[in-house]
Amino acid sequence: MNIYISLDTCAQSVGSFEIFEKLKGINNPTFTLNKRSTRALMWLEPLLEIEQDNKQIAISNVENIDIENILKNPLNSKNLIDNIDNQPYLKNQHRVIFKNLGKNDPTSIEDYKKLGGFRALETVLKMEPKDVIEKIKIADIRGRGGAFFPAYSKWQTVLNVQSDIKYVICNADEGDSGSFADRLIIENDPFSLIEAMIIAGITVNAKEGIVYLRSEYPNAKKVLQKAIDIAYQNNYLGKNDSYEFDLYIVTGGGAYVCGEETALIESLENKRGLVRPRPPLPAISGLFNKPTLINNVLSFIDIVRLFEGSRDTHTTPLQLSGAVKRGGLFEVANDITIEELISKFADTPIDDIKAVQIGGPLGAFVPKEKFYLKLNNDELSKEGFILGHASVVAFNKNTNMKDILLNLIDFYIHESCGKCTPCRIGQVRLKEILTDLNLNTQSKLILLYDLLDTLKEASLCGLGGLTHLSVLSSLKYFGNDFGIGDIQ
């Protein structure tokens, strides 16, 4: 009997490590214990998957006290799932970026190769850089951090700039509330990220890469560092006969603003994380004034999938959390609606949900009457919303949206880097206005709209520049929570 269990952060938070240690301490030759990447179906954790007599089963929500009974007769276990791959919440997904989840030991390079690992690198080594970039352009791969900027444009710019030193940076400072897709890749499929960054280095002629990792991800750092060490041991990193590329991890200092690429660069230069005015663009003058290619984790993985031949369509890894029965990652084609995500995948009645916030703490609040919208950036932007990093946080029907918004603005105030006046002072004034908006409402609304326009047009980065989305959507759809009635 083979037993598999995930040790990613989410699984460990509900006891998977303790279960793993208990199983490891049992002297029983009838089973073999294996680490396995997460299925990203968070409501099932801790999840044991078992192979016995050519049959595959899974047991969800396992507790320590269940272990002995599971070993005696797993088919009589409570919370038994017969072949998890056939369950609708997994079968109806279309996993491309996350195709390896649940199929590998995260730090086994042999497992990675069996799943097609380093096939993309082999392909790229036979191509000219211009042809690599052209293929990325034709595939219309875009940034997954929220701006949806065409990836090829950055790659082409860095390639074109003449410089003795260039850098490739992975922005893994995943600070948006409700976002965990980057962490899932790093903890569960780290070799895909390593391969992607090698490909980027070869293409733009950079010999050094840096993964700028969120400080709150200690487990991800541990897994990624182990994978990097293994990649060096197997001559995928360092200098070999085909290329030279070194890769390092740098941990951020916990500042939300360092998710913005120029603040991230300042941090890497051992400076305070402040946003730089642009131009110059990082692709021309970035880290230490050298051409620098910066993409986020999912953008890099998308490119690996393209060159290994598994990217047959564009998918969106939607990260769902909040007031739902089933939270986790659902990678689907980009035509799924908000209602389908909540009712079919999360198994939650729509009438129980008042709103969802899409795209992190700077995203807009989408009311229930708009749940017919498809979860892709083109459709959402037509209605004044954004997809961002594709996080979806659901709020219960009894939630007071004024409380939620004021809490968010406290976050904006705390995380403002202070570089530009509109954000540094404007966020504080914003809270003052919204706290008692029901008093002298009309005059305050005039002031509020002027302030939001200033934040939108004059802020140096998205923290100030996107504040209007959460504020205006709250007032438009949930004005009663502010004591003013809905406004247009």
C-alpha positions in Angstrom: 0.0 0.0 0.0 1.3 3.4 -1.0 0.2 6.4 1.1 0.6 9.9 -0.2 0.3 13.2 1.8 0.9 16.8 1.1 3.1 19.0 3.4 2.3 22.3 1.8 1.5 25.2 4.1 -2.2 24.9 3.9 -2.2 21.2 4.6 0.3 21.7 7.5 -2.0 24.3 9.0 -4.6 21.7 9.7 -2.3 18.9 10.9 -0.8 17.1 7.9 2.8 17.3 9.3 1.8 15.7 12.5 0.0 12.9 10.6 3.1 12.5 8.4 5.3 12.1 11.5 3.0 9.6 13.1 2.9 7.5 9.9 6.7 7.7 9.6 7.1 6.5 13.1 5.0 3.4 12.6 7.0 0.2 12.0 4.8 -1.4 9.4 6.2 -3.0 6.2 2.7 -3.1 4.6 2.8 0.5 3.5 5.2 3.0 2.0 4.8 6.7 2.9 5.4 9.4 0.3 5.3 13.1 0.1 3.1 14.5 -2.6 2.2 17.9 -3.9 -1.2 19.4 -2.9 -4.4 19.0 -4.9 -5.2 22.6 -3.9 -8.6 21.5 -2.7 -8.2 23.2 0.7 -11.4 22.0 2.3 -10.3 18.3 2.0 -7.0 18.8 4.0 -5.4 16.9 5.6 -5.8 14.5 2.6 -4.4 11.0 2.4 -4.3 9.4 -1.0 -3.8 5.6 -1.1 -2.9 3.1 -3.8 -3.7 -0.5 -3.0 -4.4 -3.5 -5.3 -4.6 -1.2 -8.3 -7.2 0.9 -6.7 -6.9 4.5 -5.8 -8.8 6.1 -3.0 -8.5 9.3 -1.0 -9.5 10.1 2.6 -10.2 13.7 3.5 -10.0 15.6 6.8 -7.9 13.0 8.4 -7.1 13.2 12.1 -4.4 11.5 14.1 -6.9 9.3 15.8 -8.0 7.9 12.4 -4.6 6.5 11.4 -4.8 3.1 13.0 -8.2 2.4 11.5 -7.1 3.6 8.1 -4.1 1.3 8.1 -6.3 -1.7 9.1 -9.0 -1.1 6.5 -8.8 2.1 4.4 -12.0 1.2 2.5 -14.0 1.5 5.7 -12.7 5.0 6.5 -14.9 7.9 7.1 -14.7 10.7 4.5 -13.7 8.2 1.8 -13.4 9.5 -1.7 -13.4 6.9 -4.5 -10.9 8.1 -7.1 -10.5 11.8 -6.5 -9.7 12.5 -10.2 -13.3 11.6 -11.1 -14.8 14.1 -8.6 -16.6 17.0 -10.4 -14.7 19.7 -8.5 -11.4 18.3 -10.0 -12.6 16.6 -13.2 -14.3 19.7 -14.4 -11.1 21.8 -14.1 -8.7 22.4 -16.9 -5.3 22.4 -15.2 -2.5 23.6 -17.4 -0.3 25.9 -15.2 -1.1 23.5 -12.3 -1.0 20.3 -14.3 1.6 18.7 -12.0 -0.3 19.2 -8.7 -1.1 16.0 -6.9 1.2 14.0 -9.2 4.7 14.6 -7.8 7.0 14.8 -4.9 7.8 18.5 -5.1 11.5 18.1 -4.6 12.0 15.0 -6.7 13.7 15.9 -10.0 12.9 12.4 -11.3 9.2 13.0 -10.7 9.4 16.3 -12.5 11.1 14.7 -15.6 8.5 12.0 -15.7 5.8 14.7 -16.0 7.6 16.3 -18.9 10.0 18.5 -16.9 12.9 20.2 -18.8 11.3 19.4 -22.2 10.6 23.1 -22.7 14.3 23.9 -21.9 15.4 21.3 -24.5 13.1 23.0 -27.1 14.3 26.5 -26.3 18.0 25.5 -26.5 17.4 24.6 -30.2 15.8 28.0 -31.0 17.0 31.5 -31.6 16.0 34.0 -28.9 14.0 36.0 -31.4 12.0 32.9 -32.3 11.4 32.2 -28.6 10.0 35.7 -28.1 7.9 35.5 -31.3 6.3 32.3 -30.1 5.5 34.0 -26.8 4.0 36.9 -28.7 1.8 34.7 -31.0 0.6 32.8 -27.9 -0.4 36.2 -26.4 1.0 35.4 -23.0 0.4 38.2 -20.6 1.5 39.2 -17.1 -0.6 37.5 -14.4 0.1 40.1 -11.7 -2.9 42.2 -12.7 -1.8 44.5 -15.5 -2.0 41.8 -18.2 1.0 43.4 -20.0 2.2 41.4 -23.0 5.1 39.2 -21.8 7.0 39.3 -25.1 7.4 43.1 -24.9 9.5 42.9 -21.8 11.5 40.0 -23.1 12.2 41.7 -26.4 13.2 45.0 -24.7 15.7 43.3 -22.4 17.1 41.2 -25.3 17.6 44.4 -27.4 19.5 46.4 -24.8 23.2 45.9 -25.0 24.7 45.3 -21.6 27.4 43.1 -20.1 25.1 42.2 -17.2 21.4 41.5 -17.2 19.0 40.1 -14.6 15.9 37.9 -14.5 13.7 38.4 -11.5 10.6 36.4 -10.5 8.2 38.6 -8.5 7.0 36.1 -5.9 6.0 38.8 -3.4 2.4 37.6 -3.4 0.8 40.1 -1.0 -2.8 40.3 -2.2 -5.3 39.0 0.2 -6.9 35.8 -1.1 -4.0 35.1 -3.4 -2.0 31.9 -3.0 -1.4 30.6 -6.5 2.3 31.6 -6.6 2.8 29.9 -3.2 1.2 26.7 -4.6 3.6 26.6 -7.5 6.7 27.3 -5.4 5.8 24.7 -2.7 4.5 22.1 -5.0 6.1 22.4 -8.4 9.3 24.4 -7.9 11.2 22.9 -10.8 8.7 24.4 -13.2 9.7 27.9 -11.9 13.4 27.0 -12.1 13.1 25.8 -15.6 11.1 28.9 -16.6 13.8 31.2 -15.2 16.6 29.3 -17.0 14.6 29.7 -20.3 14.3 33.4 -19.6 18.0 33.8 -18.9 19.0 32.0 -22.0 16.5 34.0 -24.2 17.5 37.5 -23.0 21.2 36.7 -22.3 21.1 37.0 -18.6 23.3 34.8 -16.4 21.7 35.6 -13.0 18.2 35.1 -11.7 16.5 36.1 -8.4 13.3 34.9 -6.9 12.0 37.7 -4.7 9.9 35.8 -2.2 7.3 37.0 0.2 8.6 36.9 3.8 5.5 35.1 5.1 6.4 32.0 3.0 9.0 30.2 5.0 7.9 26.8 3.8 8.0 27.9 0.2 11.5 29.2 0.7 12.6 25.9 2.2 11.2 23.8 -0.7 12.4 26.2 -3.4 16.0 26.3 -1.9 16.1 22.5 -1.8 14.9 22.3 -5.5 17.5 24.9 -6.5 20.3 22.9 -4.8 19.1 19.7 -6.6 19.1 21.7 -9.9 22.7 22.7 -9.3 23.6 19.1 -8.5 22.1 18.0 -11.8 23.8 20.7 -13.9 20.6 22.6 -14.7 21.9 25.6 -12.8 25.4 27.0 -12.8 27.6 26.6 -15.9 27.3 23.7 -18.3 28.1 23.1 -21.9 25.0 24.9 -23.2 24.5 27.9 -20.9 25.3 29.6 -17.7 22.6 30.7 -15.2 22.7 31.1 -11.4 19.6 31.4 -9.3 19.1 32.9 -5.8 16.3 33.5 -3.4 15.9 36.9 -1.7 13.2 37.3 1.0 11.2 40.5 1.1 10.8 42.6 4.1 7.0 42.3 4.4 6.0 45.5 2.6 3.0 45.2 0.3 4.3 47.9 -2.0 7.3 45.7 -2.9 5.0 43.7 -5.1 5.4 46.7 -7.4 8.4 46.0 -9.6 10.4 49.2 -9.1 9.9 49.1 -5.3 11.0 45.4 -5.5 14.2 46.5 -7.2 14.8 49.2 -4.6 14.5 46.5 -1.9 16.9 44.2 -3.8 19.4 47.1 -3.8 19.1 47.1 0.0 17.2 50.4 0.0 13.8 51.2 1.4 11.0 49.8 -0.8 9.8 53.0 -2.5 8.3 53.2 -6.0 10.5 54.7 -8.7 9.1 57.1 -11.2 9.1 55.8 -14.8 10.9 56.1 -17.3 13.3 54.5 -17.2 11.6 51.1 -17.4 13.2 48.2 -15.5 13.7 46.4 -18.8 16.1 49.1 -19.8 17.5 50.2 -16.4 16.4 48.0 -13.5 18.4 46.3 -10.9 21.7 48.2 -10.3 20.8 50.1 -13.5 21.1 47.0 -15.7 18.4 45.6 -18.0 16.1 43.5 -15.9 13.3 41.1 -16.9 10.6 40.9 -14.2 7.6 38.6 -14.4 5.5 37.0 -11.7 5.4 33.2 -11.0 2.4 32.4 -13.1 3.7 34.3 -16.1 6.9 32.3 -16.0 5.0 29.0 -15.7 2.7 29.8 -18.6 5.8 30.1 -20.8 7.2 26.7 -19.7 3.8 25.1 -20.5 3.9 26.8 -23.9 7.3 25.3 -24.9 6.7 21.9 -23.4 3.5 21.6 -25.5 0.9 21.3 -22.8 -0.6 24.8 -23.1 -3.5 24.1 -25.4 -5.7 27.0 -24.2 -5.6 30.0 -21.9 -6.7 29.1 -18.4 -7.2 31.1 -15.3 -6.2 29.8 -11.8 -8.9 31.2 -9.7 -8.2 31.3 -6.0 -11.4 31.1 -4.0 -11.7 31.8 -0.3 -14.0 33.5 2.3 -17.6 32.6 3.0 -17.7 29.4 0.9 -18.0 25.7 1.7 -15.1 24.8 -0.6 -12.1 27.0 -0.8 -9.1 26.4 -2.9 -7.7 26.7 -6.4 -9.8 26.0 -9.5 -8.0 26.3 -12.8 -10.6 26.7 -15.5 -11.1 28.0 -19.0 -11.6 31.8 -18.9 -15.3 31.7 -19.6 -16.6 30.5 -16.3 -19.0 32.9 -14.5 -18.8 34.0 -10.9 -22.0 32.2 -10.1 -20.7 28.9 -11.6 -17.5 29.2 -9.5 -19.4 29.7 -6.3 -22.3 27.3 -6.9 -20.7 24.4 -8.8 -17.2 24.4 -7.6 -17.5 25.9 -4.1 -20.9 24.2 -3.5 -22.3 27.3 -1.9 -25.8 28.8 -2.4 -25.6 32.1 -4.2 -28.2 33.6 -1.9 -25.7 33.1 1.0 -23.2 35.5 -0.7 -23.5 39.3 -0.6 -20.5 40.2 -2.7 -17.1 39.0 -3.9 -13.9 41.0 -4.1 -11.9 40.1 -7.1 -8.3 41.0 -7.6 -7.0 41.4 -4.1 -7.4 44.3 -1.6 -7.4 46.9 -4.4 -10.1 45.1 -6.4 -13.7 46.1 -6.7 -16.6 44.5 -4.9 -18.9 42.7 -7.2 -22.5 42.4 -6.0 -24.7 39.3 -6.4 -26.7 40.8 -9.2 -23.5 40.9 -11.3 -22.5 37.2 -10.7 -23.4 36.4 -14.3 -20.1 38.0 -15.4 -17.3 35.8 -16.7 -14.1 35.6 -14.8 -11.8 37.1 -17.4 -10.3 40.5 -17.4 -11.9 41.7 -20.7 -15.4 41.2 -19.5 -14.8 42.3 -15.9 -13.1 45.6 -17.0 -16.2 46.5 -19.1 -18.1 46.7 -15.9 -15.4 48.6 -14.0 -13.9 45.6 -12.2 -10.5 43.9 -12.6 -9.4 40.3 -12.5 -6.0 41.2 -11.1 -4.2 38.1 -9.7 -7.5 36.2 -10.0 -8.2 36.0 -6.3 -11.9 35.7 -5.4 -12.9 36.4 -1.8 -16.6 35.8 -0.9 -18.5 37.8 1.7 -21.5 36.4 3.6 -25.0 37.9 3.1 -24.8 39.4 6.6 -21.5 41.3 6.1 -21.5 45.0 6.5 -19.5 46.3 3.6 -18.6 49.6 5.3 -16.7 47.6 7.9 -14.9 45.7 5.2 -14.0 48.9 3.3 -12.7 50.8 6.4 -10.6 47.8 7.3 -9.1 47.8 3.8 -8.4 51.5 4.0 -6.5 50.9 7.2 -4.4 48.4 5.2 -3.9 51.0 2.4 -2.7 53.5 5.0 -0.4 51.0 6.7 1.2 49.8 3.4 1.6 53.1 1.6 5.3 53.6 1.0 5.0 57.3 1.5 6.8 58.3 -1.7 3.9 60.2 -3.3 1.7 62.7 -1.5 -1.6 61.6 -3.0 -1.4 58.1 -1.4 0.5 59.1 1.8 -2.0 61.8 2.8 -5.0 60.9 0.6 -5.6 57.5 2.2 -5.9 59.1 5.6 -8.3 61.7 4.4 -10.3 59.0 2.6 -10.9 57.2 5.9 -12.0 60.4 7.6 -14.6 61.1 4.9 -16.0 57.5 4.7 -16.2 57.0 8.5 -19.1 59.5 8.8 -20.3 59.7 5.2 -23.9 59.8 6.2 -23.3 63.3 7.8 -23.3 66.1 5.2 -23.3 63.4 2.6 -23.5 65.6 -0.6 -20.6 67.8 0.3 -18.5 64.8 1.4 -19.2 63.0 -1.8 -17.9 66.0 -3.9 -14.7 65.9 -1.8 -14.5 62.1 -2.0 -14.7 62.1 -5.8 -12.1 64.8 -6.1 -9.8 62.8 -3.8 -10.3 59.6 -5.6 -9.5 61.3 -9.0 -6.3 62.7 -7.5 -5.3 59.2 -6.2 -6.1 57.6 -9.5 -4.2 60.1 -11.7 -1.3 61.2 -9.5 -0.2 58.2 -7.5 3.0 56.5 -8.6 1.7 53.0 -8.3 -1.4 50.9 -8.0 -1.8 51.2 -4.3 -3.1 54.7 -4.7 -4.0 54.4 -8.4 -6.5 51.6 -7.9 -8.0 52.7 -4.5 -11.1 54.1 -6.3 -12.2 50.6 -7.4 -13.0 49.3 -3.9 -14.4 52.6 -2.7 -16.7 53.4 -5.6 -18.0 49.8 -5.9 -18.8 49.8 -2.2 -20.8 53.0 -2.4 -22.5 52.1 -5.7 -23.8 48.7 -4.7 -23.8 48.8 -0.9 -24.6 52.4 0.0 -27.2 51.3 2.6 -24.3 49.9 4.7 -23.0 53.4 4.8 -26.4 54.9 5.7 -26.7 56.8 2.4 -28.6 54.5 0.1 -27.2 53.3 -3.2 -25.6 55.9 -5.4 -24.6 55.9 -9.1 
